Amino acid sequence: MLDSRAQQQDPAGLTSRLAFHCEYHDPHADLVRRYILFFYPHDNSVEMYDVALQRTFLKRAKYPPLKLADLVPGTAVSVFARQLHLTDYADNFTRAQLHKAVETVALYVPDVQSVGQVLARITSGSGGPANVQAIRAVTADAVAVARLVPTPPRGGMAAIVKVAAATAAGAPPGRPASAPPHSPALTAVADAAVAACGGVRITEDRAFDALMRAPRLARETKDASLLVVKPHAVAQGRVGAILRDLVAGGFQIVDMQSFTLAKPDAEDFLEIYKGVLPEYHTMVQELTAGPLVAVHVTHTTVPARTVPLLRDLCGPDDPDLANVLRPRALRAQYGHDKVHNAVHCTDLPDDARLEVDFFFQIMAA
């Protein structure tokens, strides 16, 4: 529970903020540092308290990228470029409030190619964005071992996904909710959406966690490419629409998983752009801003042209230019600027294997 000294850091009173135990791996000292993260919903500000030193580590400051629905124990969030792993609620008030303010559901989709449609239906039916907390493609063997559902994967690959949405109770005090109240509730909408494709809701956290940790099969990366749904698009509930448009554009999902990158990992992945693009440093910041979704794809009819065809579907890096040249491109529809342009995709065929392996061999290990 919340340390008494940490409570003193909240002079405005307990009801004005939420508190979470979190851990940060310091890559320089190779130590795990423990903090209490305070989140103030009414102005989206944060504060951090060092548990070991028993003093304020980060003074209260506004941090608009962090949303209430992101704050789920067991997940990771990025705060000013630090990747924090939320381990638990830090007081009973936060525990009680978050159960009312954020609704979370886990789903099993028997056909991985349909997961985009399911998520898009949830977002449209719930009256606001449903944020993907975790997502992964899983094999028939993994599903059989977990004894999860009677419906086996179609085409050998299924998907599991956990989504969260702020409820009407999650609106900051004195301010309207940023989206209409979820009516019907997220759970009801999700049940209907997943049932339409033969899937079910996963009611046991242990089953979902076991599938997230299940061994993955080595998959051929020839004639493949990588799509990354960037953190800002994940936070805005765009994953479903992007995956739906990806499959509708003629691509097949070969593998998929959500990741939260630390700064050194993002720098390694984007190293080819260092010294080439002036936006390099802000690109690194964006990739570490929260969960992203990496998707290993191939084109269904012209696999040898997977890389250029995916590049065409994504459109130019600049969404303004994409709106002119390819208004139906992913970046035109879901991007905002050259850094927050919704998606990353492999630029050159020679880089495809390296990029796919970075996520599905190195980061997933």
Secondary structure as the mmCIF struct_conf table of DSSP 4:
data_model
#
loop_
_struct_conf.conf_type_id
_struct_conf.id
_struct_conf.beg_label_comp_id
_struct_conf.beg_label_asym_id
_struct_conf.beg_label_seq_id
_struct_conf.end_label_comp_id
_struct_conf.end_label_asym_id
_struct_conf.end_label_seq_id
HELX_RH_AL_P HELX_RH_AL_P1 SER A 4 GLN A 7
TURN_TY1_P TURN_TY1_P1 GLN A 8 GLN A 9
TURN_TY1_P TURN_TY1_P2 PRO A 11 ALA A 12
HELX_RH_3T_P HELX_RH_3T_P1 LEU A 14 SER A 16
STRN STRN1 LEU A 18 ASP A 26
TURN_TY1_P TURN_TY1_P3 PRO A 27 ASP A 30
STRN STRN2 LEU A 31 TYR A 40
TURN_TY1_P TURN_TY1_P4 PRO A 41 ASN A 44
STRN STRN3 SER A 45 ASP A 50
TURN_TY1_P TURN_TY1_P5 VAL A 51 GLN A 54
STRN STRN4 ARG A 55 LYS A 62
TURN_TY1_P TURN_TY1_P6 PRO A 64 PRO A 65
HELX_RH_3T_P HELX_RH_3T_P2 LEU A 68 ASP A 70
TURN_TY1_P TURN_TY1_P7 PRO A 73 GLY A 74
BEND BEND1 THR A 75 THR A 75
STRN STRN5 ALA A 76 VAL A 79
TURN_TY1_P TURN_TY1_P8 PHE A 80 ALA A 81
STRN STRN6 ARG A 82 TYR A 89
BEND BEND2 ALA A 90 ASP A 91
HELX_RH_AL_P HELX_RH_AL_P2 ASN A 92 ALA A 101
STRN STRN7 VAL A 102 VAL A 109
BEND BEND3 PRO A 110 PRO A 110
HELX_RH_3T_P HELX_RH_3T_P3 VAL A 112 SER A 114
HELX_RH_AL_P HELX_RH_AL_P3 VAL A 115 SER A 126
TURN_TY1_P TURN_TY1_P9 GLY A 127 GLY A 127
BEND BEND4 GLY A 128 GLY A 128
STRN STRN8 ASN A 131 THR A 139
HELX_RH_AL_P HELX_RH_AL_P4 ALA A 140 ALA A 146
TURN_TY1_P TURN_TY1_P10 ARG A 147 ARG A 147
BEND BEND5 PRO A 150 THR A 151
HELX_LH_PP_P HELX_LH_PP_P1 PRO A 152 PRO A 153
HELX_RH_3T_P HELX_RH_3T_P4 ARG A 154 GLY A 156
STRN STRN9 MET A 157 ALA A 166
HELX_RH_3T_P HELX_RH_3T_P5 ALA A 168 GLY A 170
BEND BEND6 ALA A 171 ALA A 171
HELX_LH_PP_P HELX_LH_PP_P2 PRO A 172 PRO A 172
TURN_TY1_P TURN_TY1_P11 PRO A 173 GLY A 174
BEND BEND7 ARG A 175 ARG A 175
BEND BEND8 SER A 178 ALA A 179
BEND BEND9 SER A 183 PRO A 184
HELX_RH_AL_P HELX_RH_AL_P5 LEU A 186 ALA A 195
TURN_TY1_P TURN_TY1_P12 ALA A 196 GLY A 198
STRN STRN10 VAL A 200 ILE A 202
HELX_RH_AL_P HELX_RH_AL_P6 ASP A 205 ARG A 213
BEND BEND10 ALA A 214 ALA A 214
TURN_TY1_P TURN_TY1_P13 LYS A 222 ASP A 223
STRN STRN11 SER A 225 VAL A 229
HELX_RH_AL_P HELX_RH_AL_P7 PRO A 231 ALA A 235
TURN_TY1_P TURN_TY1_P14 GLN A 236 GLY A 237
HELX_RH_AL_P HELX_RH_AL_P8 VAL A 239 ALA A 248
TURN_TY1_P TURN_TY1_P15 GLY A 249 GLY A 250
STRN STRN12 PHE A 251 PHE A 259
HELX_RH_AL_P HELX_RH_AL_P9 LYS A 263 PHE A 269
TURN_TY1_P TURN_TY1_P16 LEU A 270 LEU A 270
HELX_RH_3T_P HELX_RH_3T_P6 GLU A 271 TYR A 273
TURN_TY1_P TURN_TY1_P17 LYS A 274 VAL A 276
TURN_TY1_P TURN_TY1_P18 PRO A 278 GLU A 279
HELX_RH_AL_P HELX_RH_AL_P10 TYR A 280 LEU A 287
TURN_TY1_P TURN_TY1_P19 THR A 288 THR A 288
BEND BEND11 ALA A 289 GLY A 290
STRN STRN13 LEU A 292 HIS A 299
BEND BEND12 THR A 300 THR A 301
HELX_RH_3T_P HELX_RH_3T_P7 PRO A 303 ARG A 305
HELX_RH_AL_P HELX_RH_AL_P11 THR A 306 CYS A 314
BEND BEND13 ASP A 317 ASP A 318
HELX_RH_AL_P HELX_RH_AL_P12 PRO A 319 LEU A 325
TURN_TY1_P TURN_TY1_P20 PRO A 327 ARG A 328
BEND BEND14 ALA A 329 ALA A 329
HELX_RH_AL_P HELX_RH_AL_P13 LEU A 330 TYR A 334
BEND BEND15 ASP A 337 HIS A 340
BEND BEND16 ALA A 342 ALA A 342
STRN STRN14 VAL A 343 CYS A 345
BEND BEND17 LEU A 348 LEU A 348
HELX_RH_AL_P HELX_RH_AL_P14 PRO A 349 ASP A 357
HELX_RH_PI_P HELX_RH_PI_P1 PHE A 358 MET A 363
TURN_TY1_P TURN_TY1_P21 ALA A 364 ALA A 364
#
